[in-house]
Amino acid sequence: MPRDNQVRENRLRRMADRQGLRLEKSRRRDPQALTFGTYRLVDLYTNNLVLGDRERGFGCDLDELEKYLTGDKS
């Protein structure tokens, strides 16, 4: 992963933590897999999926996560 993406991911993890959420990255290692390199947000207290694909659990990219965490409505 490029360094700037890693820095961004860490920043989004901290933002999620402050909002009572946990940012999780898919552990799939096959680049052909649908969830490879994608993320999801989970509520820390209820362990419910907050943002992500309801069937696979993952499916969000960093842009979607940032939009959700910052409350950007555009």
C-alpha positions as CSV (number, residue, x, y, z in Angstrom):
1,M,0.0,0.0,0.0
2,P,1.4,3.4,-0.9
3,R,2.4,5.5,2.1
4,D,-0.2,8.2,1.5
5,N,-3.0,5.7,1.6
6,Q,-1.6,4.2,4.8
7,V,-1.5,7.6,6.4
8,R,-5.1,8.3,5.2
9,E,-6.3,4.9,6.5
10,N,-4.8,5.5,9.9
11,R,-6.4,9.0,10.1
12,L,-9.8,7.5,9.2
13,R,-9.3,4.8,11.9
14,R,-8.8,7.4,14.5
15,M,-11.8,9.4,13.3
16,A,-13.9,6.2,13.5
17,D,-12.7,5.4,16.9
18,R,-13.7,8.8,18.2
19,Q,-17.2,8.2,16.8
20,G,-17.5,4.8,18.5
21,L,-16.8,2.9,15.4
22,R,-14.2,0.4,14.3
23,L,-12.7,0.5,10.8
24,E,-12.0,-2.9,9.4
25,K,-10.1,-3.9,6.3
26,S,-10.8,-7.0,4.3
27,R,-8.2,-9.7,4.9
28,R,-8.7,-11.3,1.4
29,R,-5.4,-11.8,-0.3
30,D,-6.7,-12.6,-3.8
31,P,-6.8,-9.5,-6.0
32,Q,-9.7,-11.1,-8.0
33,A,-11.9,-11.4,-4.9
34,L,-14.8,-8.9,-4.7
35,T,-13.9,-7.7,-1.2
36,F,-10.1,-7.4,-1.8
37,G,-8.8,-4.1,-0.5
38,T,-12.1,-2.8,0.8
39,Y,-13.3,-1.7,4.2
40,R,-16.3,-1.6,6.5
41,L,-17.4,0.3,9.7
42,V,-18.7,-1.6,12.7
43,D,-20.3,-0.2,15.8
44,L,-17.9,-0.8,18.8
45,Y,-20.6,-1.4,21.3
46,T,-23.3,-3.4,19.4
47,N,-20.9,-5.0,16.8
48,N,-23.4,-4.1,14.1
49,L,-22.4,-3.2,10.6
50,V,-22.7,0.6,10.1
51,L,-21.3,1.0,6.6
52,G,-20.5,-1.8,4.1
53,D,-22.1,-4.4,2.0
54,R,-24.8,-6.2,4.0
55,E,-24.1,-9.6,2.3
56,R,-20.3,-9.6,2.3
57,G,-19.6,-7.0,5.1
58,F,-16.9,-5.1,3.2
59,G,-17.1,-3.1,0.0
60,C,-16.3,0.5,0.9
61,D,-13.3,2.4,-0.3
62,L,-11.5,5.1,1.6
63,D,-13.4,7.9,-0.2
64,E,-16.8,6.5,1.0
65,L,-15.5,6.1,4.5
66,E,-14.1,9.6,4.7
67,K,-17.4,11.0,3.4
68,Y,-19.4,9.1,6.0
69,L,-17.1,9.9,8.9
70,T,-16.9,13.6,8.1
71,G,-20.7,13.8,7.5
72,D,-20.3,15.1,4.0
73,K,-23.7,15.1,2.3
74,S,-22.6,16.0,-1.2
